[in-house]
Amino acid sequence: MNEIAPPRYRLVLPPGFLLIPVAHSTDDEIADLVRRHYRDLPRDSYGPQIERTAAQLVASARSAREAGVLDLVVPMGVPWRAPVSLAIAISTAPAPGAADPESSASESTEIVTTTAGEAVRATERFTAPATADEMAPLLRMRFRWSIPDAERQLLAVCTISGTVDPELAPIVDALAELGDLLLRTLRWD
């Protein structure tokens, strides 16, 4: 089987964010990456939280790996004081054909300039979850770049999830802006 090499790219990540190479890491390697990230925290008080975080990220990475995701980008700093979260999944796909519809009717699509060149960005907002304690996607941005010298594209999906609380709207918007800024720093290595 002739496997296609993954594209080489870089992102500028703010402090506390971690890029997890899910496609080329084992579950144990991902758990160790999380433990190393929190190596300066005292194990007696934070050890159980670190292990829960590692287990959650291993489960997320396993699902992402099965879906063909190369890398996940997640905030790993101090937990948000609001029930809102951001995650970015990066993968590849064949270059779209002229007749391939890329966005749904509820998405707004535009061409944006990034460090890696022009990208197609589609943004979609979702209705809030039905119950107050349910976490669900609130906003999703999809970026698509043509990979240089390849007939493939790099895809990045930034999802902001949260609960039904309307007071969270400014935080959702701020996280969407942060996700957009992060993905605009993508450059080819």
Rosetta blueprint (number, residue, H / E / L):
1 M L
2 N L
3 E L
4 I L
5 A L
6 P L
7 P L
8 R L
9 Y E
10 R E
11 L L
12 V L
13 L L
14 P L
15 P L
16 G L
17 F E
18 L E
19 L E
20 I E
21 P L
22 V L
23 A L
24 H L
25 S L
26 T L
27 D H
28 D H
29 E H
30 I H
31 A H
32 D H
33 L H
34 V H
35 R H
36 R H
37 H H
38 Y L
39 R L
40 D L
41 L L
42 P L
43 R H
44 D H
45 S H
46 Y H
47 G H
48 P H
49 Q H
50 I H
51 E H
52 R H
53 T H
54 A H
55 A H
56 Q H
57 L H
58 V H
59 A H
60 S H
61 A H
62 R H
63 S H
64 A H
65 R H
66 E H
67 A L
68 G L
69 V L
70 L L
71 D E
72 L E
73 V E
74 V E
75 P E
76 M L
77 G L
78 V L
79 P L
80 W L
81 R L
82 A L
83 P L
84 V E
85 S E
86 L E
87 A E
88 I E
89 A E
90 I E
91 S E
92 T E
93 A E
94 P E
95 A L
96 P L
97 G L
98 A L
99 A L
100 D L
101 P L
102 E L
103 S L
104 S L
105 A L
106 S L
107 E L
108 S E
109 T E
110 E E
111 I E
112 V E
113 T E
114 T E
115 T L
116 A L
117 G E
118 E E
119 A E
120 V E
121 R E
122 A E
123 T E
124 E E
125 R E
126 F L
127 T L
128 A L
129 P L
130 A L
131 T L
132 A L
133 D L
134 E L
135 M L
136 A E
137 P E
138 L E
139 L E
140 R E
141 M E
142 R E
143 F E
144 R E
145 W E
146 S E
147 I L
148 P L
149 D L
150 A L
151 E L
152 R E
153 Q E
154 L E
155 L E
156 A E
157 V E
158 C E
159 T E
160 I E
161 S E
162 G E
163 T L
164 V L
165 D L
166 P H
167 E H
168 L H
169 A H
170 P H
171 I H
172 V H
173 D H
174 A H
175 L H
176 A H
177 E H
178 L H
179 G H
180 D H
181 L H
182 L H
183 L H
184 R H
185 T L
186 L L
187 R E
188 W E
189 D L
